[in-house]
Amino acid sequence: MKIRLAGCVLLTMLAGCGSMEIKPWVTPYERNNLADPIMSFSKDPVSAGYMHHVYQAREGARGAEGGSGGGCGCN
Amino acid sequence: MAATDPRRGPRRTIARLTPTEIVLFALPLVLIVLLWGNYSHAAILPEDRADIMYHGYDGGGLEVGGPSVLVRKGLEDKVSVWTNYYVDMITSASIDVLATASEYTEERTETSAGIDYLRDKTMMGFSYLRSKESDYTANAARIGISQDFFGDLTTLGISYAYGWDEVRRNGDDVFEDEIQRQAFRVDLSQIMTKNLIMSVNYESITDEGFLNNPYRQVRFLDGAGGFNWEAEVYPRTKTSHAVAVRGMYYLPYRAALKAEYRNYGDSWGVDAFNTELAYIHPFDNGLTIEGRVRYYSQTSADFYSDLFARSQAQNFLARDKELATFETTTLGVGVSYEFSMEWMPLLTKGVVNVTADFISLDYEDFRDVTQSGFAPGEEPFYSFDATVLRAFVSFWY
């Protein structure tokens, strides 16, 4: 319980830091590599969504999939 | 029926968060989104595109195939709407079916739609999904909000989903039950360097209702040297927690490396993890090749057994192989070709993509009862291979 409370307090403190402005260490003009389509976590959502469904149907684990994630009510 | 099991130890305390505690975590996250959003740059809506896919699965006596069509269109740079139509045509003679029933065919149709709304620096989304087959109907609605901040270095998103399902059993007009689902998700992505982006994703899902498959059965020793079958009995509640860490790294010669680790635990005693490594390599002529390897491992549920000592041996009974101890290994390859379509009115480019995944599943405490000549509980452990194909064409406009 203490760990959970500490987590809540930490998150609240982070929220309270909203008034601080932090300068980005990777400027917008340095992000051309990151903007390349091959760097997308889920560049083909229709295909990724299908693989999530395949794994969800055969494995016990579920949730926190990549891309948009979840939303499927299928059992 | 109570869902708790006295054998569960303190190591699974993460699976015991109450809705109140989840809200306590969520409220500060909302504050972060709202307050830090003041220093963000504007987010952008997803691209306008359409995907038309054929998917096929073949493995373990189960064949599934069908189309999936996904269309997304933006409206005045503020709103993006999408819809997806998906069909599974199923022919099943899997080991579960062969053990206690006979081959069947089934069709599942899934339709979903959503809207994303961009207002200043905040993206809000709502989606609805409905899936229908002869003995099961699923509905799910999801609402989410995300925000870029720290000059677009960080993106934080939260979402909540509610699902309501109807469970039926073919050939039994009396049986009907339901399931309610709730899912709470947090996504944090962070630009680490000019070549590295990482994300952390957390999702908690709670189910309540009839959670087992109404057709599946457990087996037990009949006291006369053989075994018999009886209906599964699952708890009516389940809560799971999953945390994933992912990274994408841009290699010096224009290629990408993707890594993933996910950890999972639930109130039924299943603990699991998976890791994945993928490599994406584009060529100048429009071709892109991709390869990946994935490994998954899980422990069995507390109330799982391949062979119970007697009938009604305990309160909850399961023999679903998805709740057994097993590991999965996947090797995947894909190739795509991008081409210009500016000669076509309204279109800009297209991509043809063919991807295949080869999955091996090896069970450690689920035995192949279709094998004859073995004493009960002495049959070889079950394993099978599956091939998963996706062939699709995408258009941008």
Interface residues (C-beta under 8 A of the other chain):
Chain A: R4 G7 C8 L11 T12 L14 A15 G16 C17 G18 S19 E21 I22 K23 P24 W25 V26 T27 P28 E30 R31 N33 L34 D36 I38 M39 S40 F41 D44 P45 V46 S47 G49 Y50 M51 V54 Y55 A57 R58 E59 G60 A61 R62 G63 A64 E65 G66 G69 G70 G71 C72 G73 C74 N75
Chain B: L17 E21 L24 F25 P28 L29 L31 I32 L34 L35 W36 N38 Y39 H41 D51 M53 H55 Y57 S68 L70 N84 R108 E110 S112 S127 L129 R130 S131 Y136 A138 N139 A140 R142 F150 G151 D152 L153 S159 A161 G163 W164 D165 V167 I179 R181 A183 R185 D187 S189 I191 T193 K194 N195 I197 S199 N201 Y202 E203 S204 I205 S240 H241 A242 V243 A244 R246 M248 Y250 R254 A255 A256 K258 E260 R262 Y264 D266 V270 A272 N274 I280 P282 T288 Y296 Q298 A301 E322 L323 T328 N353 T355 D357 I359 L361 V388 R390 F392 S394
